[in-house]
């Protein structure tokens, strides 16, 4: 699995757990819906740390909680 895919999956998982729509997440995070959808569609080549931090703030979790999953721990190195 690639990092972009893992980030998209995690965002969707967190929205599902909280029973909120992606648009609602964008609104409460102060991130444009188009930015969130570009991350989810993996069109965003490099979702920025600030954007992910804003999404975490909207979800009321830390960056550590966002990335602290087995899915991220199992990612292969991007540099080959």
PDB file of N, CA, C and O in Angstrom:
ATOM      1  N   UNK A   1       0.860  -1.191   0.000  1.00  0.00           N
ATOM      2  CA  UNK A   1       0.000   0.000   0.000  1.00  0.00           C
ATOM      3  C   UNK A   1       0.894   1.238   0.000  1.00  0.00           C
ATOM      4  O   UNK A   1       1.952   1.268   0.629  1.00  0.00           O
ATOM      5  N   UNK A   2       0.447   2.232  -0.708  1.00  0.00           N
ATOM      6  CA  UNK A   2       1.169   3.497  -0.792  1.00  0.00           C
ATOM      7  C   UNK A   2       0.683   4.447   0.302  1.00  0.00           C
ATOM      8  O   UNK A   2      -0.419   4.304   0.834  1.00  0.00           O
ATOM      9  N   UNK A   3       1.524   5.404   0.616  1.00  0.00           N
ATOM     10  CA  UNK A   3       1.212   6.357   1.677  1.00  0.00           C
ATOM     11  C   UNK A   3      -0.059   7.136   1.374  1.00  0.00           C
ATOM     12  O   UNK A   3      -0.903   7.313   2.252  1.00  0.00           O
ATOM     13  N   UNK A   4      -0.204   7.612   0.113  1.00  0.00           N
ATOM     14  CA  UNK A   4      -1.403   8.385  -0.251  1.00  0.00           C
ATOM     15  C   UNK A   4      -2.671   7.571  -0.030  1.00  0.00           C
ATOM     16  O   UNK A   4      -3.679   8.091   0.448  1.00  0.00           O
ATOM     17  N   UNK A   5      -2.612   6.303  -0.378  1.00  0.00           N
ATOM     18  CA  UNK A   5      -3.769   5.419  -0.200  1.00  0.00           C
ATOM     19  C   UNK A   5      -4.073   5.222   1.285  1.00  0.00           C
ATOM     20  O   UNK A   5      -5.236   5.205   1.689  1.00  0.00           O
ATOM     21  N   UNK A   6      -3.032   5.074   2.089  1.00  0.00           N
ATOM     22  CA  UNK A   6      -3.219   4.888   3.532  1.00  0.00           C
ATOM     23  C   UNK A   6      -3.842   6.133   4.164  1.00  0.00           C
ATOM     24  O   UNK A   6      -4.700   6.017   5.038  1.00  0.00           O
ATOM     25  N   UNK A   7      -3.418   7.318   3.731  1.00  0.00           N
ATOM     26  CA  UNK A   7      -3.983   8.566   4.258  1.00  0.00           C
ATOM     27  C   UNK A   7      -5.455   8.671   3.877  1.00  0.00           C
ATOM     28  O   UNK A   7      -6.291   9.008   4.715  1.00  0.00           O
ATOM     29  N   UNK A   8      -5.774   8.386   2.622  1.00  0.00           N
ATOM     30  CA  UNK A   8      -7.169   8.443   2.170  1.00  0.00           C
ATOM     31  C   UNK A   8      -8.031   7.462   2.950  1.00  0.00           C
ATOM     32  O   UNK A   8      -9.130   7.805   3.386  1.00  0.00           O
ATOM     33  N   UNK A   9      -7.531   6.237   3.127  1.00  0.00           N
ATOM     34  CA  UNK A   9      -8.279   5.223   3.877  1.00  0.00           C
ATOM     35  C   UNK A   9      -8.520   5.661   5.318  1.00  0.00           C
ATOM     36  O   UNK A   9      -9.600   5.444   5.867  1.00  0.00           O
ATOM     37  N   UNK A  10      -7.511   6.279   5.926  1.00  0.00           N
ATOM     38  CA  UNK A  10      -7.629   6.697   7.327  1.00  0.00           C
ATOM     39  C   UNK A  10      -8.664   7.806   7.471  1.00  0.00           C
ATOM     40  O   UNK A  10      -9.456   7.796   8.413  1.00  0.00           O
ATOM     41  N   UNK A  11      -8.664   8.757   6.548  1.00  0.00           N
ATOM     42  CA  UNK A  11      -9.662   9.839   6.591  1.00  0.00           C
ATOM     43  C   UNK A  11     -11.067   9.255   6.488  1.00  0.00           C
ATOM     44  O   UNK A  11     -11.956   9.622   7.257  1.00  0.00           O
ATOM     45  N   UNK A  12     -11.264   8.348   5.539  1.00  0.00           N
ATOM     46  CA  UNK A  12     -12.587   7.732   5.368  1.00  0.00           C
ATOM     47  C   UNK A  12     -12.983   6.930   6.607  1.00  0.00           C
ATOM     48  O   UNK A  12     -14.140   6.967   7.026  1.00  0.00           O
ATOM     49  N   UNK A  13     -12.038   6.214   7.187  1.00  0.00           N
ATOM     50  CA  UNK A  13     -12.309   5.433   8.392  1.00  0.00           C
ATOM     51  C   UNK A  13     -12.754   6.339   9.537  1.00  0.00           C
ATOM     52  O   UNK A  13     -13.721   6.038  10.237  1.00  0.00           O
ATOM     53  N   UNK A  14     -12.044   7.445   9.722  1.00  0.00           N
ATOM     54  CA  UNK A  14     -12.379   8.363  10.814  1.00  0.00           C
ATOM     55  C   UNK A  14     -13.732   9.029  10.595  1.00  0.00           C
ATOM     56  O   UNK A  14     -14.485   9.227  11.548  1.00  0.00           O
ATOM     57  N   UNK A  15     -14.042   9.372   9.361  1.00  0.00           N
ATOM     58  CA  UNK A  15     -15.362   9.949   9.065  1.00  0.00           C
ATOM     59  C   UNK A  15     -16.459   8.937   9.363  1.00  0.00           C
ATOM     60  O   UNK A  15     -17.494   9.278   9.934  1.00  0.00           O
ATOM     61  N   UNK A  16     -16.221   7.690   8.971  1.00  0.00           N
ATOM     62  CA  UNK A  16     -17.214   6.638   9.216  1.00  0.00           C
ATOM     63  C   UNK A  16     -17.414   6.409  10.709  1.00  0.00           C
ATOM     64  O   UNK A  16     -18.547   6.283  11.174  1.00  0.00           O
ATOM     65  N   UNK A  17     -16.320   6.354  11.458  1.00  0.00           N
ATOM     66  CA  UNK A  17     -16.409   6.150  12.910  1.00  0.00           C
ATOM     67  C   UNK A  17     -17.220   7.256  13.581  1.00  0.00           C
ATOM     68  O   UNK A  17     -17.944   7.010  14.545  1.00  0.00           O
ATOM     69  N   UNK A  18     -17.091   8.469  13.063  1.00  0.00           N
ATOM     70  CA  UNK A  18     -17.768   9.619  13.673  1.00  0.00           C
ATOM     71  C   UNK A  18     -19.107   9.941  12.998  1.00  0.00           C
ATOM     72  O   UNK A  18     -19.812  10.873  13.385  1.00  0.00           O
ATOM     73  N   UNK A  19     -19.428   9.151  11.992  1.00  0.00           N
ATOM     74  CA  UNK A  19     -20.678   9.324  11.255  1.00  0.00           C
ATOM     75  C   UNK A  19     -20.811  10.741  10.678  1.00  0.00           C
ATOM     76  O   UNK A  19     -21.860  11.377  10.779  1.00  0.00           O
ATOM     77  N   UNK A  20     -19.712  11.213  10.071  1.00  0.00           N
ATOM     78  CA  UNK A  20     -19.753  12.514   9.421  1.00  0.00           C
ATOM     79  C   UNK A  20     -19.375  12.373   7.957  1.00  0.00           C
ATOM     80  O   UNK A  20     -18.586  11.506   7.582  1.00  0.00           O
ATOM     81  N   UNK A  21     -19.948  13.232   7.145  1.00  0.00           N
ATOM     82  CA  UNK A  21     -19.653  13.246   5.718  1.00  0.00           C
ATOM     83  C   UNK A  21     -18.327  13.960   5.473  1.00  0.00           C
ATOM     84  O   UNK A  21     -17.869  14.744   6.305  1.00  0.00           O
ATOM     85  N   UNK A  22     -17.729  13.686   4.343  1.00  0.00           N
ATOM     86  CA  UNK A  22     -16.467  14.318   3.977  1.00  0.00           C
ATOM     87  C   UNK A  22     -16.622  15.840   3.919  1.00  0.00           C
ATOM     88  O   UNK A  22     -15.739  16.573   4.366  1.00  0.00           O
ATOM     89  N   UNK A  23     -17.730  16.309   3.375  1.00  0.00           N
ATOM     90  CA  UNK A  23     -17.973  17.762   3.323  1.00  0.00           C
ATOM     91  C   UNK A  23     -18.020  18.359   4.723  1.00  0.00           C
ATOM     92  O   UNK A  23     -17.499  19.450   4.953  1.00  0.00           O
ATOM     93  N   UNK A  24     -18.639  17.651   5.652  1.00  0.00           N
ATOM     94  CA  UNK A  24     -18.707  18.139   7.030  1.00  0.00           C
ATOM     95  C   UNK A  24     -17.310  18.203   7.644  1.00  0.00           C
ATOM     96  O   UNK A  24     -16.976  19.161   8.342  1.00  0.00           O
ATOM     97  N   UNK A  25     -16.500  17.185   7.384  1.00  0.00           N
ATOM     98  CA  UNK A  25     -15.126  17.200   7.871  1.00  0.00           C
ATOM     99  C   UNK A  25     -14.378  18.415   7.322  1.00  0.00           C
ATOM    100  O   UNK A  25     -13.655  19.092   8.053  1.00  0.00           O
ATOM    101  N   UNK A  26     -14.559  18.678   6.046  1.00  0.00           N
ATOM    102  CA  UNK A  26     -13.908  19.842   5.435  1.00  0.00           C
ATOM    103  C   UNK A  26     -14.347  21.125   6.136  1.00  0.00           C
ATOM    104  O   UNK A  26     -13.519  21.974   6.465  1.00  0.00           O
ATOM    105  N   UNK A  27     -15.638  21.261   6.359  1.00  0.00           N
ATOM    106  CA  UNK A  27     -16.168  22.476   6.980  1.00  0.00           C
ATOM    107  C   UNK A  27     -15.647  22.682   8.396  1.00  0.00           C
ATOM    108  O   UNK A  27     -15.242  23.790   8.749  1.00  0.00           O
ATOM    109  N   UNK A  28     -15.651  21.633   9.208  1.00  0.00           N
ATOM    110  CA  UNK A  28     -15.218  21.792  10.601  1.00  0.00           C
ATOM    111  C   UNK A  28     -13.702  21.939  10.713  1.00  0.00           C
ATOM    112  O   UNK A  28     -13.188  22.386  11.738  1.00  0.00           O
ATOM    113  N   UNK A  29     -12.992  21.559   9.649  1.00  0.00           N
ATOM    114  CA  UNK A  29     -11.531  21.632   9.665  1.00  0.00           C
ATOM    115  C   UNK A  29     -10.990  22.903   9.019  1.00  0.00           C
ATOM    116  O   UNK A  29      -9.810  23.223   9.163  1.00  0.00           O
ATOM    117  N   UNK A  30     -11.847  23.621   8.311  1.00  0.00           N
ATOM    118  CA  UNK A  30     -11.378  24.806   7.607  1.00  0.00           C
ATOM    119  C   UNK A  30     -10.551  24.471   6.377  1.00  0.00           C
ATOM    120  O   UNK A  30      -9.688  25.246   5.965  1.00  0.00           O
ATOM    121  N   UNK A  31     -10.821  23.313   5.798  1.00  0.00           N
ATOM    122  CA  UNK A  31     -10.139  22.873   4.583  1.00  0.00           C
ATOM    123  C   UNK A  31     -11.195  22.804   3.486  1.00  0.00           C
ATOM    124  O   UNK A  31     -12.318  22.367   3.737  1.00  0.00           O
ATOM    125  N   UNK A  32     -10.852  23.225   2.288  1.00  0.00           N
ATOM    126  CA  UNK A  32     -11.850  23.207   1.221  1.00  0.00           C
ATOM    127  C   UNK A  32     -12.219  21.762   0.877  1.00  0.00           C
ATOM    128  O   UNK A  32     -11.367  20.873   0.897  1.00  0.00           O
ATOM    129  N   UNK A  33     -13.503  21.538   0.561  1.00  0.00           N
ATOM    130  CA  UNK A  33     -13.914  20.180   0.177  1.00  0.00           C
ATOM    131  C   UNK A  33     -13.100  19.654  -1.008  1.00  0.00           C
ATOM    132  O   UNK A  33     -12.790  18.464  -1.062  1.00  0.00           O
ATOM    133  N   UNK A  34     -12.754  20.525  -1.952  1.00  0.00           N
ATOM    134  CA  UNK A  34     -11.988  20.057  -3.117  1.00  0.00           C
ATOM    135  C   UNK A  34     -10.615  19.527  -2.690  1.00  0.00           C
ATOM    136  O   UNK A  34     -10.104  18.577  -3.282  1.00  0.00           O
ATOM    137  N   UNK A  35     -10.025  20.136  -1.669  1.00  0.00           N
ATOM    138  CA  UNK A  35      -8.735  19.652  -1.171  1.00  0.00           C
ATOM    139  C   UNK A  35      -8.898  18.272  -0.544  1.00  0.00           C
ATOM    140  O   UNK A  35      -8.090  17.377  -0.791  1.00  0.00           O
ATOM    141  N   UNK A  36      -9.935  18.101   0.261  1.00  0.00           N
ATOM    142  CA  UNK A  36     -10.161  16.800   0.895  1.00  0.00           C
ATOM    143  C   UNK A  36     -10.431  15.732  -0.158  1.00  0.00           C
ATOM    144  O   UNK A  36      -9.886  14.631  -0.085  1.00  0.00           O
ATOM    145  N   UNK A  37     -11.270  16.058  -1.137  1.00  0.00           N
ATOM    146  CA  UNK A  37     -11.572  15.075  -2.183  1.00  0.00           C
ATOM    147  C   UNK A  37     -10.343  14.748  -3.030  1.00  0.00           C
ATOM    148  O   UNK A  37     -10.199  13.618  -3.496  1.00  0.00           O
ATOM    149  N   UNK A  38      -9.452  15.729  -3.234  1.00  0.00           N
ATOM    150  CA  UNK A  38      -8.239  15.433  -4.002  1.00  0.00           C
ATOM    151  C   UNK A  38      -7.334  14.468  -3.230  1.00  0.00           C
ATOM    152  O   UNK A  38      -6.634  13.652  -3.831  1.00  0.00           O
ATOM    153  N   UNK A  39      -7.350  14.566  -1.904  1.00  0.00           N
ATOM    154  CA  UNK A  39      -6.600  13.605  -1.082  1.00  0.00           C
ATOM    155  C   UNK A  39      -7.258  12.230  -1.171  1.00  0.00           C
ATOM    156  O   UNK A  39      -6.574  11.220  -1.331  1.00  0.00           O
ATOM    157  N   UNK A  40      -8.576  12.194  -1.067  1.00  0.00           N
ATOM    158  CA  UNK A  40      -9.295  10.915  -1.092  1.00  0.00           C
ATOM    159  C   UNK A  40      -9.185  10.221  -2.438  1.00  0.00           C
ATOM    160  O   UNK A  40      -9.143   8.993  -2.507  1.00  0.00           O
ATOM    161  N   UNK A  41      -9.138  11.009  -3.512  1.00  0.00           N
ATOM    162  CA  UNK A  41      -9.024  10.433  -4.856  1.00  0.00           C
ATOM    163  C   UNK A  41      -7.574  10.193  -5.246  1.00  0.00           C
ATOM    164  O   UNK A  41      -7.279   9.758  -6.359  1.00  0.00           O
ATOM    165  N   UNK A  42      -6.672  10.484  -4.312  1.00  0.00           N
ATOM    166  CA  UNK A  42      -5.239  10.322  -4.501  1.00  0.00           C
ATOM    167  C   UNK A  42      -4.712  11.161  -5.666  1.00  0.00           C
ATOM    168  O   UNK A  42      -3.686  10.829  -6.260  1.00  0.00           O
ATOM    169  N   UNK A  43      -5.417  12.248  -5.991  1.00  0.00           N
ATOM    170  CA  UNK A  43      -4.938  13.171  -7.014  1.00  0.00           C
ATOM    171  C   UNK A  43      -3.911  14.129  -6.422  1.00  0.00           C
ATOM    172  O   UNK A  43      -3.043  14.645  -7.126  1.00  0.00           O
ATOM    173  N   UNK A  44      -4.026  14.355  -5.120  1.00  0.00           N
ATOM    174  CA  UNK A  44      -3.053  15.188  -4.428  1.00  0.00           C
ATOM    175  C   UNK A  44      -1.763  14.386  -4.320  1.00  0.00           C
ATOM    176  O   UNK A  44      -1.725  13.350  -3.656  1.00  0.00           O
ATOM    177  N   UNK A  45      -0.710  14.865  -4.972  1.00  0.00           N
ATOM    178  CA  UNK A  45       0.550  14.125  -4.980  1.00  0.00           C
ATOM    179  C   UNK A  45       1.215  14.094  -3.618  1.00  0.00           C
ATOM    180  O   UNK A  45       1.928  13.146  -3.289  1.00  0.00           O
ATOM    181  N   UNK A  46       0.982  15.134  -2.825  1.00  0.00           N
ATOM    182  CA  UNK A  46       1.637  15.206  -1.528  1.00  0.00           C
ATOM    183  C   UNK A  46       0.760  15.994  -0.563  1.00  0.00           C
ATOM    184  O   UNK A  46       0.950  17.199  -0.397  1.00  0.00           O
ATOM    185  N   UNK A  47      -0.205  15.319   0.078  1.00  0.00           N
ATOM    186  CA  UNK A  47      -1.053  16.044   1.029  1.00  0.00           C
ATOM    187  C   UNK A  47      -0.184  16.647   2.129  1.00  0.00           C
ATOM    188  O   UNK A  47       0.546  15.927   2.810  1.00  0.00           O
ATOM    189  N   UNK A  48      -0.259  17.933   2.301  1.00  0.00           N
ATOM    190  CA  UNK A  48       0.618  18.630   3.233  1.00  0.00           C
ATOM    191  C   UNK A  48       0.325  18.313   4.686  1.00  0.00           C
ATOM    192  O   UNK A  48      -0.799  17.979   5.061  1.00  0.00           O
ATOM    193  N   UNK A  49       1.364  18.425   5.486  1.00  0.00           N
ATOM    194  CA  UNK A  49       1.243  18.180   6.917  1.00  0.00           C
ATOM    195  C   UNK A  49       0.266  19.149   7.563  1.00  0.00           C
ATOM    196  O   UNK A  49      -0.474  18.771   8.471  1.00  0.00           O
ATOM    197  N   UNK A  50       0.258  20.399   7.103  1.00  0.00           N
ATOM    198  CA  UNK A  50      -0.653  21.398   7.671  1.00  0.00           C
ATOM    199  C   UNK A  50      -2.101  21.006   7.378  1.00  0.00           C
ATOM    200  O   UNK A  50      -2.965  21.122   8.247  1.00  0.00           O
ATOM    201  N   UNK A  51      -2.363  20.549   6.170  1.00  0.00           N
ATOM    202  CA  UNK A  51      -3.723  20.113   5.808  1.00  0.00           C
ATOM    203  C   UNK A  51      -4.148  18.931   6.671  1.00  0.00           C
ATOM    204  O   UNK A  51      -5.264  18.906   7.190  1.00  0.00           O
ATOM    205  N   UNK A  52      -3.270  17.964   6.821  1.00  0.00           N
ATOM    206  CA  UNK A  52      -3.610  16.795   7.642  1.00  0.00           C
ATOM    207  C   UNK A  52      -3.808  17.214   9.092  1.00  0.00           C
ATOM    208  O   UNK A  52      -4.696  16.695   9.768  1.00  0.00           O
ATOM    209  N   UNK A  53      -2.986  18.154   9.580  1.00  0.00           N
ATOM    210  CA  UNK A  53      -3.144  18.661  10.949  1.00  0.00           C
ATOM    211  C   UNK A  53      -4.500  19.336  11.117  1.00  0.00           C
ATOM    212  O   UNK A  53      -5.157  19.144  12.140  1.00  0.00           O
ATOM    213  N   UNK A  54      -4.932  20.127  10.128  1.00  0.00           N
ATOM    214  CA  UNK A  54      -6.248  20.778  10.207  1.00  0.00           C
ATOM    215  C   UNK A  54      -7.365  19.734  10.251  1.00  0.00           C
ATOM    216  O   UNK A  54      -8.328  19.886  11.002  1.00  0.00           O
ATOM    217  N   UNK A  55      -7.236  18.679   9.451  1.00  0.00           N
ATOM    218  CA  UNK A  55      -8.241  17.610   9.476  1.00  0.00           C
ATOM    219  C   UNK A  55      -8.256  16.940  10.849  1.00  0.00           C
ATOM    220  O   UNK A  55      -9.323  16.634  11.381  1.00  0.00           O
ATOM    221  N   UNK A  56      -7.084  16.715  11.416  1.00  0.00           N
ATOM    222  CA  UNK A  56      -7.002  16.129  12.760  1.00  0.00           C
ATOM    223  C   UNK A  56      -7.657  17.044  13.783  1.00  0.00           C
ATOM    224  O   UNK A  56      -8.372  16.578  14.670  1.00  0.00           O
ATOM    225  N   UNK A  57      -7.414  18.360  13.661  1.00  0.00           N
ATOM    226  CA  UNK A  57      -8.043  19.311  14.578  1.00  0.00           C
ATOM    227  C   UNK A  57      -9.564  19.222  14.477  1.00  0.00           C
ATOM    228  O   UNK A  57     -10.259  19.231  15.493  1.00  0.00           O
ATOM    229  N   UNK A  58     -10.075  19.137  13.255  1.00  0.00           N
ATOM    230  CA  UNK A  58     -11.520  19.015  13.047  1.00  0.00           C
ATOM    231  C   UNK A  58     -12.075  17.722  13.633  1.00  0.00           C
ATOM    232  O   UNK A  58     -13.211  17.680  14.106  1.00  0.00           O
ATOM    233  N   UNK A  59     -11.266  16.673  13.598  1.00  0.00           N
ATOM    234  CA  UNK A  59     -11.674  15.373  14.142  1.00  0.00           C
ATOM    235  C   UNK A  59     -11.384  15.267  15.642  1.00  0.00           C
ATOM    236  O   UNK A  59     -11.752  14.288  16.290  1.00  0.00           O
ATOM    237  N   UNK A  60     -10.719  16.293  16.178  1.00  0.00           N
ATOM    238  CA  UNK A  60     -10.328  16.333  17.591  1.00  0.00           C
ATOM    239  C   UNK A  60      -9.426  15.164  17.961  1.00  0.00           C
ATOM    240  O   UNK A  60      -9.613  14.506  18.985  1.00  0.00           O
ATOM    241  N   UNK A  61      -8.434  14.921  17.091  1.00  0.00           N
ATOM    242  CA  UNK A  61      -7.414  13.914  17.371  1.00  0.00           C
ATOM    243  C   UNK A  61      -6.045  14.534  17.099  1.00  0.00           C
ATOM    244  O   UNK A  61      -5.941  15.582  16.461  1.00  0.00           O
ATOM    245  N   UNK A  62      -5.008  13.878  17.587  1.00  0.00           N
ATOM    246  CA  UNK A  62      -3.652  14.342  17.341  1.00  0.00           C
ATOM    247  C   UNK A  62      -3.119  13.714  16.048  1.00  0.00           C
ATOM    248  O   UNK A  62      -3.682  12.754  15.522  1.00  0.00           O
ATOM    249  N   UNK A  63      -2.024  14.282  15.560  1.00  0.00           N
ATOM    250  CA  UNK A  63      -1.355  13.664  14.410  1.00  0.00           C
ATOM    251  C   UNK A  63      -0.904  12.250  14.761  1.00  0.00           C
ATOM    252  O   UNK A  63      -0.961  11.344  13.930  1.00  0.00           O
ATOM    253  N   UNK A  64      -0.455  12.071  16.005  1.00  0.00           N
ATOM    254  CA  UNK A  64      -0.051  10.735  16.452  1.00  0.00           C
ATOM    255  C   UNK A  64      -1.182   9.733  16.379  1.00  0.00           C
ATOM    256  O   UNK A  64      -0.980   8.581  15.994  1.00  0.00           O
ATOM    257  N   UNK A  65      -2.381  10.175  16.751  1.00  0.00           N
ATOM    258  CA  UNK A  65      -3.550   9.286  16.673  1.00  0.00           C
ATOM    259  C   UNK A  65      -3.910   8.996  15.219  1.00  0.00           C
ATOM    260  O   UNK A  65      -4.344   7.893  14.888  1.00  0.00           O
ATOM    261  N   UNK A  66      -3.728   9.986  14.361  1.00  0.00           N
ATOM    262  CA  UNK A  66      -4.032   9.785  12.940  1.00  0.00           C
ATOM    263  C   UNK A  66      -3.099   8.738  12.338  1.00  0.00           C
ATOM    264  O   UNK A  66      -3.538   7.807  11.662  1.00  0.00           O
ATOM    265  N   UNK A  67      -1.795   8.910  12.597  1.00  0.00           N
ATOM    266  CA  UNK A  67      -0.804   8.042  11.965  1.00  0.00           C
ATOM    267  C   UNK A  67      -0.466   6.794  12.778  1.00  0.00           C
ATOM    268  O   UNK A  67       0.218   5.902  12.276  1.00  0.00           O
ATOM    269  N   UNK A  68      -0.930   6.716  14.012  1.00  0.00           N
ATOM    270  CA  UNK A  68      -0.569   5.600  14.879  1.00  0.00           C
ATOM    271  C   UNK A  68      -1.431   4.377  14.668  1.00  0.00           C
ATOM    272  O   UNK A  68      -2.125   3.931  15.581  1.00  0.00           O
ATOM    273  N   UNK A  69      -1.388   3.836  13.468  1.00  0.00           N
ATOM    274  CA  UNK A  69      -2.161   2.634  13.151  1.00  0.00           C
ATOM    275  C   UNK A  69      -1.243   1.605  12.497  1.00  0.00           C
ATOM    276  O   UNK A  69      -0.215   1.972  11.926  1.00  0.00           O
ATOM    277  N   UNK A  70      -1.594   0.339  12.572  1.00  0.00           N
ATOM    278  CA  UNK A  70      -0.783  -0.696  11.925  1.00  0.00           C
ATOM    279  C   UNK A  70      -0.620  -0.448  10.419  1.00  0.00           C
ATOM    280  O   UNK A  70       0.409  -0.787   9.836  1.00  0.00           O
ATOM    281  N   UNK A  71      -1.638   0.141   9.804  1.00  0.00           N
ATOM    282  CA  UNK A  71      -1.573   0.405   8.367  1.00  0.00           C
ATOM    283  C   UNK A  71      -0.383   1.306   8.022  1.00  0.00           C
ATOM    284  O   UNK A  71       0.324   1.062   7.045  1.00  0.00           O
ATOM    285  N   UNK A  72      -0.169   2.344   8.827  1.00  0.00           N
ATOM    286  CA  UNK A  72       0.963   3.235   8.571  1.00  0.00           C
ATOM    287  C   UNK A  72       2.281   2.579   8.957  1.00  0.00           C
ATOM    288  O   UNK A  72       3.294   2.781   8.288  1.00  0.00           O
ATOM    289  N   UNK A  73       2.274   1.797  10.030  1.00  0.00           N
ATOM    290  CA  UNK A  73       3.494   1.127  10.455  1.00  0.00           C
ATOM    291  C   UNK A  73       3.980   0.136   9.408  1.00  0.00           C
ATOM    292  O   UNK A  73       5.181  -0.119   9.321  1.00  0.00           O
ATOM    293  N   UNK A  74       3.087  -0.425   8.619  1.00  0.00           N
ATOM    294  CA  UNK A  74       3.431  -1.450   7.652  1.00  0.00           C
ATOM    295  C   UNK A  74       3.808  -0.894   6.277  1.00  0.00           C
ATOM    296  O   UNK A  74       4.145  -1.662   5.376  1.00  0.00           O
ATOM    297  N   UNK A  75       3.757   0.420   6.103  1.00  0.00           N
ATOM    298  CA  UNK A  75       4.073   1.004   4.798  1.00  0.00           C
ATOM    299  C   UNK A  75       5.515   0.716   4.404  1.00  0.00           C
ATOM    300  O   UNK A  75       6.424   0.742   5.234  1.00  0.00           O
ATOM    301  N   UNK A  76       5.698   0.443   3.120  1.00  0.00           N
ATOM    302  CA  UNK A  76       7.037   0.249   2.606  1.00  0.00           C
ATOM    303  C   UNK A  76       7.692   1.613   2.392  1.00  0.00           C
ATOM    304  O   UNK A  76       7.007   2.629   2.272  1.00  0.00           O
ATOM    305  N   UNK A  77       8.995   1.625   2.346  1.00  0.00           N
ATOM    306  CA  UNK A  77       9.713   2.865   2.082  1.00  0.00           C
ATOM    307  C   UNK A  77       9.334   3.399   0.711  1.00  0.00           C
ATOM    308  O   UNK A  77       9.216   2.645  -0.255  1.00  0.00           O
ATOM    309  N   UNK A  78       9.144   4.718   0.640  1.00  0.00           N
ATOM    310  CA  UNK A  78       8.818   5.354  -0.635  1.00  0.00           C
ATOM    311  C   UNK A  78      10.072   5.534  -1.499  1.00  0.00           C
ATOM    312  O   UNK A  78       9.986   5.600  -2.725  1.00  0.00           O
ATOM    313  N   UNK A  79      11.228   5.613  -0.849  1.00  0.00           N
ATOM    314  CA  UNK A  79      12.487   5.790  -1.587  1.00  0.00           C
ATOM    315  C   UNK A  79      13.061   4.422  -1.901  1.00  0.00           C
ATOM    316  O   UNK A  79      13.276   3.603  -1.007  1.00  0.00           O
ATOM    317  N   UNK A  80      13.302   4.190  -3.156  1.00  0.00           N
ATOM    318  CA  UNK A  80      13.827   2.885  -3.564  1.00  0.00           C
ATOM    319  C   UNK A  80      15.080   3.078  -4.387  1.00  0.00           C
ATOM    320  O   UNK A  80      15.683   2.102  -4.833  1.00  0.00           O
TER     321      UNK A  80
END
